[in-house]
Amino acid sequence: QVQLVESGGGLVQPGGSLRLSCAAPRTIFSRYTMGWYRQAPGKQRELVASITTSSSTNYADSVKDRFTISRDNARNTVYLQMNSLKPEDTAVYYCNARMLAFNYWGQGTQVTVSS
């Protein structure tokens, strides 16, 4: 069973920042595209950002210029730096590791943006 361990969620005011972390087994991290998805109540899970093993990145339009995804190969960890947070960013955020037909998920971490 592949385990992706997330941390860093919480409650933040609009305009604030949070950083999410996701640690993966080395055998996964070194070969898989890593990503962050989110799911708000009553909505489908959506891609927020992803980063390949060569550090090419992709972002949802709604988070471009506010969120930054990065990976630390020495720590086998992917990060999501979230700035200028808005109430509509409120969701459960899931870490994802994907390669071809293989797809693994973390347990999710709640991010709530509210005053």
C-alpha positions as CSV (number, residue, x, y, z in Angstrom):
1,Q,0.0,0.0,0.0
2,V,1.5,3.3,-1.1
3,Q,1.2,6.0,1.5
4,L,1.2,9.7,0.7
5,V,1.4,11.7,3.9
6,E,0.0,15.2,3.8
7,S,0.3,18.1,6.2
8,G,-0.2,21.8,6.5
9,G,-3.9,22.4,6.1
10,G,-5.9,24.6,8.5
11,L,-7.9,27.8,8.9
12,V,-6.7,31.0,7.4
13,Q,-8.2,34.4,6.7
14,P,-8.8,35.7,3.2
15,G,-5.6,37.0,1.7
16,G,-3.5,34.7,3.9
17,S,-1.1,32.0,3.0
18,L,-0.6,28.3,3.7
19,R,1.9,25.7,2.6
20,L,0.9,22.1,2.1
21,S,3.4,19.2,2.2
22,C,3.2,15.7,0.9
23,A,5.8,13.0,1.6
24,A,6.0,10.0,-0.6
25,P,8.0,6.8,-0.7
26,R,11.2,7.3,-2.7
27,T,10.3,4.7,-5.3
28,I,7.2,6.6,-6.1
29,F,8.5,10.1,-5.8
30,S,11.4,9.6,-8.2
31,R,9.2,8.2,-11.0
32,Y,5.7,9.7,-10.7
33,T,4.2,13.0,-11.5
34,M,3.0,14.6,-8.3
35,G,0.0,16.8,-7.9
36,W,-2.5,18.4,-5.7
37,Y,-6.3,18.1,-6.2
38,R,-9.1,19.6,-4.2
39,Q,-12.7,18.9,-3.6
40,A,-15.2,21.4,-2.2
41,P,-18.5,20.2,-0.7
42,G,-21.0,19.3,-3.5
43,K,-18.3,19.6,-6.2
44,Q,-16.1,17.3,-8.1
45,R,-12.5,16.8,-7.3
46,E,-10.4,19.1,-9.5
47,L,-6.7,19.4,-10.3
48,V,-5.0,22.3,-8.6
49,A,-1.4,21.9,-9.8
50,S,1.0,19.2,-10.9
51,I,4.7,18.8,-11.3
52,T,6.6,16.2,-13.3
53,T,9.8,14.4,-12.4
54,S,11.6,17.0,-14.6
55,S,9.8,19.8,-12.7
56,S,7.5,20.9,-15.4
57,T,4.4,22.4,-13.8
58,N,0.7,22.8,-14.6
59,Y,-1.9,24.9,-12.8
60,A,-5.6,25.4,-12.8
61,D,-6.5,28.8,-14.1
62,S,-8.2,29.7,-10.9
63,V,-4.9,29.4,-8.9
64,K,-2.3,30.7,-11.4
65,D,-0.2,33.5,-10.0
66,R,-1.3,32.6,-6.4
67,F,-0.2,29.0,-5.9
68,T,3.2,27.4,-6.5
69,I,3.9,23.7,-6.6
70,S,7.5,22.5,-6.0
71,R,9.3,19.3,-5.2
72,D,12.3,18.5,-3.0
73,N,13.9,15.4,-4.4
74,A,16.2,15.1,-1.3
75,R,13.1,14.9,1.0
76,N,10.8,13.1,-1.4
77,T,8.3,15.8,-0.7
78,V,6.1,18.0,-2.9
79,Y,4.8,21.3,-1.6
80,L,1.9,23.6,-2.5
81,Q,2.5,27.2,-1.5
82,M,-0.8,29.0,-1.5
83,N,-0.9,32.8,-1.3
84,S,-3.7,35.3,-1.5
85,L,-6.2,32.7,-0.4
86,K,-9.8,33.2,-1.2
87,P,-13.0,31.7,0.4
88,E,-13.5,29.8,-2.8
89,D,-10.2,28.0,-2.2
90,T,-11.9,26.2,0.8
91,A,-11.8,22.5,0.2
92,V,-10.2,19.2,1.1
93,Y,-6.8,19.1,-0.7
94,Y,-5.5,15.7,-1.8
95,C,-1.9,14.8,-2.8
96,N,-1.7,12.6,-5.9
97,A,1.0,10.5,-7.5
98,R,0.4,9.4,-11.0
99,M,2.2,7.4,-13.7
100,L,0.5,5.8,-16.6
101,A,-2.3,3.6,-15.1
102,F,-1.0,3.9,-11.6
103,N,-2.7,6.5,-9.4
104,Y,-2.2,7.0,-5.6
105,W,-3.9,9.4,-3.2
106,G,-3.3,10.9,0.2
107,Q,-5.9,11.0,2.9
108,G,-6.6,14.7,2.3
109,T,-6.1,17.8,4.4
110,Q,-8.8,20.5,5.0
111,V,-8.1,24.1,4.0
112,T,-10.7,26.6,5.2
113,V,-10.5,30.3,4.1
114,S,-12.7,32.4,6.3
115,S,-12.8,35.5,8.3
